[in-house]
Amino acid sequence: MKPRISAWRGVSLIMRGALAFYTVTGIIYSESALAIIHFSFAAEWLPASRSTHG
């Protein structure tokens, strides 16, 4: 039983590390994606608003 418990602990530790890694990378990726979308919309809308308002 001891080897099985230690192996399960190792697997759970690896899964926790992978979960934390994917969570952090997912947060960073979503933040950067939102920033890119925001800047692309701003780049598209600012010249249009300037041209319409003259």
N, CA, C and O atoms as a Tripos MOL2 file, in Angstrom:
@<TRIPOS>MOLECULE
protein
  216   215    54     0     0
PROTEIN
NO_CHARGES

@<TRIPOS>ATOM
      1 N           0.8240   -1.2170    0.0000 N.3       1 MET1
      2 CA          0.0000    0.0000    0.0000 C.3       1 MET1
      3 C           0.8510    1.2570    0.0000 C.2       1 MET1
      4 O           0.4570    2.2790   -0.5610 O.2       1 MET1
      5 N           2.0270    1.1830    0.6330 N.am      2 LYS2
      6 CA          2.8390    2.4010    0.6960 C.3       2 LYS2
      7 C           3.2990    2.8730   -0.6900 C.2       2 LYS2
      8 O           3.1670    4.0610   -0.9850 O.2       2 LYS2
      9 N           3.8310    1.9980   -1.5530 N.am      3 PRO3
     10 CA          4.2480    2.4800   -2.8840 C.3       3 PRO3
     11 C           3.0870    3.0920   -3.6590 C.2       3 PRO3
     12 O           3.2630    4.0900   -4.3580 O.2       3 PRO3
     13 N           1.9010    2.4950   -3.5380 N.am      4 ARG4
     14 CA          0.7540    3.0110   -4.2720 C.3       4 ARG4
     15 C           0.3830    4.4050   -3.7560 C.2       4 ARG4
     16 O           0.0640    5.2940   -4.5460 O.2       4 ARG4
     17 N           0.4230    4.5970   -2.4370 N.am      5 ILE5
     18 CA          0.0890    5.9070   -1.8680 C.3       5 ILE5
     19 C           1.1250    6.9440   -2.2990 C.2       5 ILE5
     20 O           0.7670    8.0640   -2.6630 O.2       5 ILE5
     21 N           2.4120    6.5750   -2.2590 N.am      6 SER6
     22 CA          3.4480    7.5320   -2.6460 C.3       6 SER6
     23 C           3.3220    7.8700   -4.1260 C.2       6 SER6
     24 O           3.4990    9.0240   -4.5180 O.2       6 SER6
     25 N           3.0140    6.8600   -4.9560 N.am      7 ALA7
     26 CA          2.8440    7.1160   -6.3870 C.3       7 ALA7
     27 C           1.6510    8.0400   -6.6030 C.2       7 ALA7
     28 O           1.7140    8.9510   -7.4300 O.2       7 ALA7
     29 N           0.5600    7.8140   -5.8640 N.am      8 TRP8
     30 CA         -0.6220    8.6640   -6.0120 C.3       8 TRP8
     31 C          -0.3010   10.0880   -5.5680 C.2       8 TRP8
     32 O          -0.7770   11.0510   -6.1690 O.2       8 TRP8
     33 N           0.5050   10.2210   -4.5140 N.am      9 ARG9
     34 CA          0.8940   11.5650   -4.0790 C.3       9 ARG9
     35 C           1.7200   12.2530   -5.1550 C.2       9 ARG9
     36 O           1.5330   13.4420   -5.4110 O.2       9 ARG9
     37 N           2.6330   11.5180   -5.7880 N.am     10 GLY10
     38 CA          3.4360   12.1060   -6.8570 C.3      10 GLY10
     39 C           2.5690   12.5370   -8.0260 C.2      10 GLY10
     40 O           2.7670   13.6120   -8.5920 O.2      10 GLY10
     41 N           1.6070   11.6970   -8.3880 N.am     11 VAL11
     42 CA          0.7180   12.0410   -9.4990 C.3      11 VAL11
     43 C          -0.1260   13.2510   -9.1350 C.2      11 VAL11
     44 O          -0.3070   14.1520   -9.9550 O.2      11 VAL11
     45 N          -0.6460   13.2790   -7.9080 N.am     12 SER12
     46 CA         -1.4740   14.4140   -7.4990 C.3      12 SER12
     47 C          -0.6390   15.6910   -7.4590 C.2      12 SER12
     48 O          -1.1250   16.7660   -7.8120 O.2      12 SER12
     49 N           0.6230   15.5720   -7.0260 N.am     13 LEU13
     50 CA          1.4980   16.7450   -6.9980 C.3      13 LEU13
     51 C           1.7460   17.2470   -8.4150 C.2      13 LEU13
     52 O           1.7100   18.4520   -8.6640 O.2      13 LEU13
     53 N           1.9990   16.3210   -9.3480 N.am     14 ILE14
     54 CA          2.2150   16.7150  -10.7440 C.3      14 ILE14
     55 C           0.9500   17.3580  -11.3030 C.2      14 ILE14
     56 O           1.0230   18.3550  -12.0210 O.2      14 ILE14
     57 N          -0.2100   16.7890  -10.9770 N.am     15 MET15
     58 CA         -1.4690   17.3430  -11.4710 C.3      15 MET15
     59 C          -1.7080   18.7300  -10.8930 C.2      15 MET15
     60 O          -2.1800   19.6250  -11.5950 O.2      15 MET15
     61 N          -1.3820   18.9140   -9.6120 N.am     16 ARG16
     62 CA         -1.5330   20.2450   -9.0070 C.3      16 ARG16
     63 C          -0.6130   21.2490   -9.6840 C.2      16 ARG16
     64 O          -1.0230   22.3710   -9.9800 O.2      16 ARG16
     65 N           0.6310   20.8470   -9.9300 N.am     17 GLY17
     66 CA          1.5720   21.7420  -10.5980 C.3      17 GLY17
     67 C           1.1100   22.0850  -12.0030 C.2      17 GLY17
     68 O           1.2020   23.2360  -12.4300 O.2      17 GLY17
     69 N           0.6080   21.0740  -12.7310 N.am     18 ALA18
     70 CA          0.1200   21.3300  -14.0870 C.3      18 ALA18
     71 C          -1.1010   22.2390  -14.0410 C.2      18 ALA18
     72 O          -1.2350   23.1380  -14.8720 O.2      18 ALA18
     73 N          -1.9920   22.0150  -13.0780 N.am     19 LEU19
     74 CA         -3.1940   22.8390  -12.9650 C.3      19 LEU19
     75 C          -2.8240   24.2790  -12.6540 C.2      19 LEU19
     76 O          -3.3720   25.2060  -13.2500 O.2      19 LEU19
     77 N          -1.8880   24.4730  -11.7130 N.am     20 ALA20
     78 CA         -1.4500   25.8320  -11.3800 C.3      20 ALA20
     79 C          -0.7760   26.4810  -12.5850 C.2      20 ALA20
     80 O          -0.9950   27.6610  -12.8610 O.2      20 ALA20
     81 N           0.0420   25.7110  -13.3010 N.am     21 PHE21
     82 CA          0.7420   26.2460  -14.4790 C.3      21 PHE21
     83 C          -0.2570   26.6740  -15.5430 C.2      21 PHE21
     84 O          -0.1490   27.7690  -16.0940 O.2      21 PHE21
     85 N          -1.2330   25.8100  -15.8350 N.am     22 TYR22
     86 CA         -2.2340   26.1490  -16.8500 C.3      22 TYR22
     87 C          -3.1000   27.3150  -16.3960 C.2      22 TYR22
     88 O          -3.5160   28.1260  -17.2230 O.2      22 TYR22
     89 N          -3.3840   27.4170  -15.0940 N.am     23 THR23
     90 CA         -4.1890   28.5380  -14.5950 C.3      23 THR23
     91 C          -3.4440   29.8490  -14.7830 C.2      23 THR23
     92 O          -4.0140   30.8260  -15.2690 O.2      23 THR23
     93 N          -2.1570   29.8750  -14.3960 N.am     24 VAL24
     94 CA         -1.3700   31.1090  -14.5270 C.3      24 VAL24
     95 C          -1.2110   31.4860  -15.9940 C.2      24 VAL24
     96 O          -1.3950   32.6460  -16.3620 O.2      24 VAL24
     97 N          -0.8700   30.5100  -16.8320 N.am     25 THR25
     98 CA         -0.6950   30.8110  -18.2540 C.3      25 THR25
     99 C          -2.0170   31.2200  -18.8860 C.2      25 THR25
    100 O          -2.0420   32.0680  -19.7780 O.2      25 THR25
    101 N          -3.1170   30.6240  -18.4330 N.am     26 GLY26
    102 CA         -4.4220   30.9990  -18.9600 C.3      26 GLY26
    103 C          -4.7880   32.4210  -18.5890 C.2      26 GLY26
    104 O          -5.3310   33.1550  -19.4140 O.2      26 GLY26
    105 N          -4.4960   32.8250  -17.3460 N.am     27 ILE27
    106 CA         -4.7730   34.2010  -16.9180 C.3      27 ILE27
    107 C          -3.9250   35.1700  -17.7280 C.2      27 ILE27
    108 O          -4.4320   36.1820  -18.2110 O.2      27 ILE27
    109 N          -2.6300   34.8690  -17.8810 N.am     28 ILE28
    110 CA         -1.7440   35.7580  -18.6420 C.3      28 ILE28
    111 C          -2.2090   35.8320  -20.0930 C.2      28 ILE28
    112 O          -2.2280   36.9110  -20.6850 O.2      28 ILE28
    113 N          -2.5890   34.6740  -20.6770 N.am     29 TYR29
    114 CA         -3.0050   34.6540  -22.0780 C.3      29 TYR29
    115 C          -4.2960   35.4390  -22.2630 C.2      29 TYR29
    116 O          -4.4270   36.1880  -23.2310 O.2      29 TYR29
    117 N          -5.2580   35.2790  -21.3440 N.am     30 SER30
    118 CA         -6.5280   35.9970  -21.4740 C.3      30 SER30
    119 C          -6.3150   37.4940  -21.2990 C.2      30 SER30
    120 O          -6.9260   38.2940  -22.0070 O.2      30 SER30
    121 N          -5.4470   37.8810  -20.3530 N.am     31 GLU31
    122 CA         -5.1730   39.3050  -20.1510 C.3      31 GLU31
    123 C          -4.5230   39.9010  -21.3930 C.2      31 GLU31
    124 O          -4.9110   40.9830  -21.8330 O.2      31 GLU31
    125 N          -3.5400   39.2110  -21.9620 N.am     32 SER32
    126 CA         -2.8640   39.7310  -23.1530 C.3      32 SER32
    127 C          -3.8220   39.7590  -24.3340 C.2      32 SER32
    128 O          -3.7760   40.6840  -25.1450 O.2      32 SER32
    129 N          -4.6970   38.7450  -24.4440 N.am     33 ALA33
    130 CA         -5.6630   38.7220  -25.5440 C.3      33 ALA33
    131 C          -6.6290   39.8940  -25.4110 C.2      33 ALA33
    132 O          -6.9540   40.5450  -26.4040 O.2      33 ALA33
    133 N          -7.0930   40.1690  -24.1870 N.am     34 LEU34
    134 CA         -7.9940   41.3060  -23.9870 C.3      34 LEU34
    135 C          -7.2910   42.6120  -24.3130 C.2      34 LEU34
    136 O          -7.8940   43.5090  -24.9020 O.2      34 LEU34
    137 N          -6.0140   42.7310  -23.9360 N.am     35 ALA35
    138 CA         -5.2630   43.9550  -24.2350 C.3      35 ALA35
    139 C          -5.0990   44.1200  -25.7380 C.2      35 ALA35
    140 O          -5.2450   45.2250  -26.2600 O.2      35 ALA35
    141 N          -4.7970   43.0250  -26.4420 N.am     36 ILE36
    142 CA         -4.6360   43.1000  -27.9000 C.3      36 ILE36
    143 C          -5.9590   43.4920  -28.5500 C.2      36 ILE36
    144 O          -5.9810   44.3250  -29.4560 O.2      36 ILE36
    145 N          -7.0640   42.8970  -28.0940 N.am     37 ILE37
    146 CA         -8.3800   43.2380  -28.6500 C.3      37 ILE37
    147 C          -8.6980   44.6980  -28.3630 C.2      37 ILE37
    148 O          -9.1950   45.4090  -29.2360 O.2      37 ILE37
    149 N          -8.4140   45.1520  -27.1400 N.am     38 HIS38
    150 CA         -8.6900   46.5400  -26.7690 C.3      38 HIS38
    151 C          -7.8900   47.5020  -27.6370 C.2      38 HIS38
    152 O          -8.4280   48.4880  -28.1420 O.2      38 HIS38
    153 N          -6.5950   47.2110  -27.8090 N.am     39 PHE39
    154 CA         -5.7480   48.1060  -28.6090 C.3      39 PHE39
    155 C          -6.1480   48.0730  -30.0830 C.2      39 PHE39
    156 O          -6.0870   49.0960  -30.7650 O.2      39 PHE39
    157 N          -6.5560   46.9030  -30.5760 N.am     40 SER40
    158 CA         -6.9690   46.8260  -31.9840 C.3      40 SER40
    159 C          -8.2480   47.6210  -32.1950 C.2      40 SER40
    160 O          -8.3800   48.3210  -33.1990 O.2      40 SER40
    161 N          -9.1920   47.5250  -31.2640 N.am     41 PHE41
    162 CA        -10.4190   48.3120  -31.3780 C.3      41 PHE41
    163 C         -10.1100   49.8020  -31.2730 C.2      41 PHE41
    164 O         -10.6720   50.6080  -32.0140 O.2      41 PHE41
    165 N          -9.2180   50.1670  -30.3540 N.am     42 ALA42
    166 CA         -8.8550   51.5810  -30.2070 C.3      42 ALA42
    167 C          -8.1780   52.0820  -31.4800 C.2      42 ALA42
    168 O          -8.4490   53.1970  -31.9280 O.2      42 ALA42
    169 N          -7.3000   51.2700  -32.0650 N.am     43 ALA43
    170 CA         -6.6100   51.6820  -33.2890 C.3      43 ALA43
    171 C          -7.6040   51.8290  -34.4380 C.2      43 ALA43
    172 O          -7.4180   52.6770  -35.3100 O.2      43 ALA43
    173 N          -8.6540   51.0140  -34.4470 N.am     44 GLU44
    174 CA         -9.6470   51.1220  -35.5130 C.3      44 GLU44
    175 C         -10.5940   52.2910  -35.2830 C.2      44 GLU44
    176 O         -10.9820   52.9660  -36.2370 O.2      44 GLU44
    177 N         -10.9730   52.5400  -34.0280 N.am     45 TRP45
    178 CA        -12.0160   53.5270  -33.7580 C.3      45 TRP45
    179 C         -11.4810   54.9470  -33.6340 C.2      45 TRP45
    180 O         -12.1970   55.8990  -33.9450 O.2      45 TRP45
    181 N         -10.2270   55.1140  -33.1830 N.am     46 LEU46
    182 CA         -9.7260   56.4820  -32.9970 C.3      46 LEU46
    183 C          -9.6120   57.2520  -34.3090 C.2      46 LEU46
    184 O         -10.0840   58.3880  -34.3570 O.2      46 LEU46
    185 N          -9.0190   56.7160  -35.3790 N.am     47 PRO47
    186 CA         -8.9720   57.4720  -36.6470 C.3      47 PRO47
    187 C         -10.3740   57.7490  -37.1870 C.2      47 PRO47
    188 O         -10.6040   58.8090  -37.7680 O.2      47 PRO47
    189 N         -11.3110   56.8230  -37.0090 N.am     48 ALA48
    190 CA        -12.6720   57.0200  -37.5040 C.3      48 ALA48
    191 C         -13.3470   58.1620  -36.7460 C.2      48 ALA48
    192 O         -14.0040   59.0050  -37.3560 O.2      48 ALA48
    193 N         -13.1900   58.1960  -35.4190 N.am     49 SER49
    194 CA        -13.8140   59.2630  -34.6360 C.3      49 SER49
    195 C         -13.1640   60.6110  -34.9620 C.2      49 SER49
    196 O         -13.8420   61.6370  -35.0130 O.2      49 SER49
    197 N         -11.8450   60.5990  -35.1820 N.am     50 ARG50
    198 CA        -11.1650   61.8520  -35.5380 C.3      50 ARG50
    199 C         -11.6380   62.3500  -36.9040 C.2      50 ARG50
    200 O         -11.8530   63.5490  -37.0760 O.2      50 ARG50
    201 N         -11.8020   61.4560  -37.8720 N.am     51 SER51
    202 CA        -12.2060   61.8740  -39.2170 C.3      51 SER51
    203 C         -13.6500   62.3670  -39.2060 C.2      51 SER51
    204 O         -13.9790   63.3100  -39.9250 O.2      51 SER51
    205 N         -14.5170   61.7510  -38.4080 N.am     52 THR52
    206 CA        -15.9150   62.1720  -38.3950 C.3      52 THR52
    207 C         -16.0590   63.4990  -37.6620 C.2      52 THR52
    208 O         -16.8480   64.3540  -38.0640 O.2      52 THR52
    209 N         -15.2900   63.6710  -36.5800 N.am     53 HIS53
    210 CA        -15.3980   64.9270  -35.8290 C.3      53 HIS53
    211 C         -14.5610   66.0310  -36.4560 C.2      53 HIS53
    212 O         -14.7020   67.1970  -36.0880 O.2      53 HIS53
    213 N         -13.6930   65.6800  -37.4000 N.am     54 GLY54
    214 CA        -12.9810   66.6470  -38.1910 C.3      54 GLY54
    215 C         -11.9480   67.4440  -37.4950 C.2      54 GLY54
    216 O         -11.3000   68.2890  -38.1120 O.2      54 GLY54
@<TRIPOS>BOND
     1     1     2 1
     2     2     3 1
     3     3     4 2
     4     3     5 am
     5     5     6 1
     6     6     7 1
     7     7     8 2
     8     7     9 am
     9     9    10 1
    10    10    11 1
    11    11    12 2
    12    11    13 am
    13    13    14 1
    14    14    15 1
    15    15    16 2
    16    15    17 am
    17    17    18 1
    18    18    19 1
    19    19    20 2
    20    19    21 am
    21    21    22 1
    22    22    23 1
    23    23    24 2
    24    23    25 am
    25    25    26 1
    26    26    27 1
    27    27    28 2
    28    27    29 am
    29    29    30 1
    30    30    31 1
    31    31    32 2
    32    31    33 am
    33    33    34 1
    34    34    35 1
    35    35    36 2
    36    35    37 am
    37    37    38 1
    38    38    39 1
    39    39    40 2
    40    39    41 am
    41    41    42 1
    42    42    43 1
    43    43    44 2
    44    43    45 am
    45    45    46 1
    46    46    47 1
    47    47    48 2
    48    47    49 am
    49    49    50 1
    50    50    51 1
    51    51    52 2
    52    51    53 am
    53    53    54 1
    54    54    55 1
    55    55    56 2
    56    55    57 am
    57    57    58 1
    58    58    59 1
    59    59    60 2
    60    59    61 am
    61    61    62 1
    62    62    63 1
    63    63    64 2
    64    63    65 am
    65    65    66 1
    66    66    67 1
    67    67    68 2
    68    67    69 am
    69    69    70 1
    70    70    71 1
    71    71    72 2
    72    71    73 am
    73    73    74 1
    74    74    75 1
    75    75    76 2
    76    75    77 am
    77    77    78 1
    78    78    79 1
    79    79    80 2
    80    79    81 am
    81    81    82 1
    82    82    83 1
    83    83    84 2
    84    83    85 am
    85    85    86 1
    86    86    87 1
    87    87    88 2
    88    87    89 am
    89    89    90 1
    90    90    91 1
    91    91    92 2
    92    91    93 am
    93    93    94 1
    94    94    95 1
    95    95    96 2
    96    95    97 am
    97    97    98 1
    98    98    99 1
    99    99   100 2
   100    99   101 am
   101   101   102 1
   102   102   103 1
   103   103   104 2
   104   103   105 am
   105   105   106 1
   106   106   107 1
   107   107   108 2
   108   107   109 am
   109   109   110 1
   110   110   111 1
   111   111   112 2
   112   111   113 am
   113   113   114 1
   114   114   115 1
   115   115   116 2
   116   115   117 am
   117   117   118 1
   118   118   119 1
   119   119   120 2
   120   119   121 am
   121   121   122 1
   122   122   123 1
   123   123   124 2
   124   123   125 am
   125   125   126 1
   126   126   127 1
   127   127   128 2
   128   127   129 am
   129   129   130 1
   130   130   131 1
   131   131   132 2
   132   131   133 am
   133   133   134 1
   134   134   135 1
   135   135   136 2
   136   135   137 am
   137   137   138 1
   138   138   139 1
   139   139   140 2
   140   139   141 am
   141   141   142 1
   142   142   143 1
   143   143   144 2
   144   143   145 am
   145   145   146 1
   146   146   147 1
   147   147   148 2
   148   147   149 am
   149   149   150 1
   150   150   151 1
   151   151   152 2
   152   151   153 am
   153   153   154 1
   154   154   155 1
   155   155   156 2
   156   155   157 am
   157   157   158 1
   158   158   159 1
   159   159   160 2
   160   159   161 am
   161   161   162 1
   162   162   163 1
   163   163   164 2
   164   163   165 am
   165   165   166 1
   166   166   167 1
   167   167   168 2
   168   167   169 am
   169   169   170 1
   170   170   171 1
   171   171   172 2
   172   171   173 am
   173   173   174 1
   174   174   175 1
   175   175   176 2
   176   175   177 am
   177   177   178 1
   178   178   179 1
   179   179   180 2
   180   179   181 am
   181   181   182 1
   182   182   183 1
   183   183   184 2
   184   183   185 am
   185   185   186 1
   186   186   187 1
   187   187   188 2
   188   187   189 am
   189   189   190 1
   190   190   191 1
   191   191   192 2
   192   191   193 am
   193   193   194 1
   194   194   195 1
   195   195   196 2
   196   195   197 am
   197   197   198 1
   198   198   199 1
   199   199   200 2
   200   199   201 am
   201   201   202 1
   202   202   203 1
   203   203   204 2
   204   203   205 am
   205   205   206 1
   206   206   207 1
   207   207   208 2
   208   207   209 am
   209   209   210 1
   210   210   211 1
   211   211   212 2
   212   211   213 am
   213   213   214 1
   214   214   215 1
   215   215   216 2
@<TRIPOS>SUBSTRUCTURE
     1 MET1         2 RESIDUE 1 A MET
     2 LYS2         6 RESIDUE 1 A LYS
     3 PRO3        10 RESIDUE 1 A PRO
     4 ARG4        14 RESIDUE 1 A ARG
     5 ILE5        18 RESIDUE 1 A ILE
     6 SER6        22 RESIDUE 1 A SER
     7 ALA7        26 RESIDUE 1 A ALA
     8 TRP8        30 RESIDUE 1 A TRP
     9 ARG9        34 RESIDUE 1 A ARG
    10 GLY10       38 RESIDUE 1 A GLY
    11 VAL11       42 RESIDUE 1 A VAL
    12 SER12       46 RESIDUE 1 A SER
    13 LEU13       50 RESIDUE 1 A LEU
    14 ILE14       54 RESIDUE 1 A ILE
    15 MET15       58 RESIDUE 1 A MET
    16 ARG16       62 RESIDUE 1 A ARG
    17 GLY17       66 RESIDUE 1 A GLY
    18 ALA18       70 RESIDUE 1 A ALA
    19 LEU19       74 RESIDUE 1 A LEU
    20 ALA20       78 RESIDUE 1 A ALA
    21 PHE21       82 RESIDUE 1 A PHE
    22 TYR22       86 RESIDUE 1 A TYR
    23 THR23       90 RESIDUE 1 A THR
    24 VAL24       94 RESIDUE 1 A VAL
    25 THR25       98 RESIDUE 1 A THR
    26 GLY26      102 RESIDUE 1 A GLY
    27 ILE27      106 RESIDUE 1 A ILE
    28 ILE28      110 RESIDUE 1 A ILE
    29 TYR29      114 RESIDUE 1 A TYR
    30 SER30      118 RESIDUE 1 A SER
    31 GLU31      122 RESIDUE 1 A GLU
    32 SER32      126 RESIDUE 1 A SER
    33 ALA33      130 RESIDUE 1 A ALA
    34 LEU34      134 RESIDUE 1 A LEU
    35 ALA35      138 RESIDUE 1 A ALA
    36 ILE36      142 RESIDUE 1 A ILE
    37 ILE37      146 RESIDUE 1 A ILE
    38 HIS38      150 RESIDUE 1 A HIS
    39 PHE39      154 RESIDUE 1 A PHE
    40 SER40      158 RESIDUE 1 A SER
    41 PHE41      162 RESIDUE 1 A PHE
    42 ALA42      166 RESIDUE 1 A ALA
    43 ALA43      170 RESIDUE 1 A ALA
    44 GLU44      174 RESIDUE 1 A GLU
    45 TRP45      178 RESIDUE 1 A TRP
    46 LEU46      182 RESIDUE 1 A LEU
    47 PRO47      186 RESIDUE 1 A PRO
    48 ALA48      190 RESIDUE 1 A ALA
    49 SER49      194 RESIDUE 1 A SER
    50 ARG50      198 RESIDUE 1 A ARG
    51 SER51      202 RESIDUE 1 A SER
    52 THR52      206 RESIDUE 1 A THR
    53 HIS53      210 RESIDUE 1 A HIS
    54 GLY54      214 RESIDUE 1 A GLY
